[in-house]
Amino acid sequence: MLANSSILITGGTGSFGHTFVPMTLAKYNPRRMVIYSRDEMKQWEMAKLYGNDSRVRFFIGDVRDKDRLARALNGIDYVVHAAATKIVPTAEYNPFECVKTNVMGAMNLIDGCIDQGVKRVVALSTDKASSPINLYGATKLTSDKLFIAGNSYSGQQDTRFSVVRYGNVMGSRGSVIPFFFSLANKGVLPITDARMTRFMVTLEQGVELVWHAFEDMIGGEIYVKKIPSMKITDIASAAVPGATHEIVGIRPGEKLHEQMIGPEDAPHTYEYGEHYKILPTIHNWSQDPKRINGGQLVSADFTYSSDNNIDWMSVDALREWISQYSEKIGKF
């Protein structure tokens, strides 16, 4: 599907973009890959990685700027929406800015994709959009709803929208593993709560889920990757063996456990081999055989949370992953 196509990724200089771009170039050989973001230095540094590859283009712009988006989307077939204000405390203390990017930016992108005749759009979501307790999660839930509704909003246009949702991306910039690394010399790691658990997913798994969404989507689906969980204390032990753990308390807006599917979504959630699919309730799409596509309806009381997961990552497994990817951790 993506072969010989034009693909645009918003926020493409972030952790996801640094993995999605080379993997997609290698697998699908698209005609054009446009990295759309607002940070010129990040674009400058990323451009060095691709030399004279004529397939890779860079476009300075902000998802808040509807006119600039329209220009960038001209001739684009597929869009991955990765741009977001996503640090929980940052969103709590800068709520207007978070809403402008995560909500208004989503609206601008939906309008732009419909107006420019984009074929398919996959938006990246987060566990925090499920039963949100912080502003970041609330804006991402709003964004998810906007992209789902975009499928009916598009009218006669063939533009279709879906969402992928996953949890803590292992080793990404600003995540807990590089944070623990930065404190290794002190010998003491701050732990918010010893009971805390987190989902663990690699960027490569996230990219593969986006590819699957493009291939499978009819429009309006939320794809949730099946991934393992870990206790925060085990993550700390794997990252910095022998360090002392100091309990410091949960930060504003932070959850004890991550949740990707809540009980309210269970009546229209279907299970597959490596993922779940939450179908939209609007227009009775949750009963559509094409969208269900062979999935098994989950139980009425089903939830998918990091504390009730059946799949757990061991300390040794995380240490092995850290050893293998140590040069990339926290870089992008």
Secondary structure, DSSP 8 states (H G I E B T S, - for coil): --TT-EEEEETTTSHHHHHHHHHHHHHH--SEEEEEES-HHHHHHHHTTTTT-TTEEEEE--TT-HHHHHHHHTT--EEEE------HHHHHH-HHHHHIIIIIHHHHHHHHHHHHT-SEEEEEEEGGGSS--SHHHHHHHHHHHHHHHHHHHTTTS--EEEEEEE--BTT-TTSHHHHHHHTGGGTEEEES-TT-EEE-B-HHHHHHHHHHHHHH-SSS-EEEE---EEEHHHHHHHHSTT-EEEE----TT--SS-EEE-GGGGGGEEE-SSEEEE---GGGGGG-HHHHTT-EE--TT--EETTS-S-B--HHHHHHHHHHHTTTTTT-
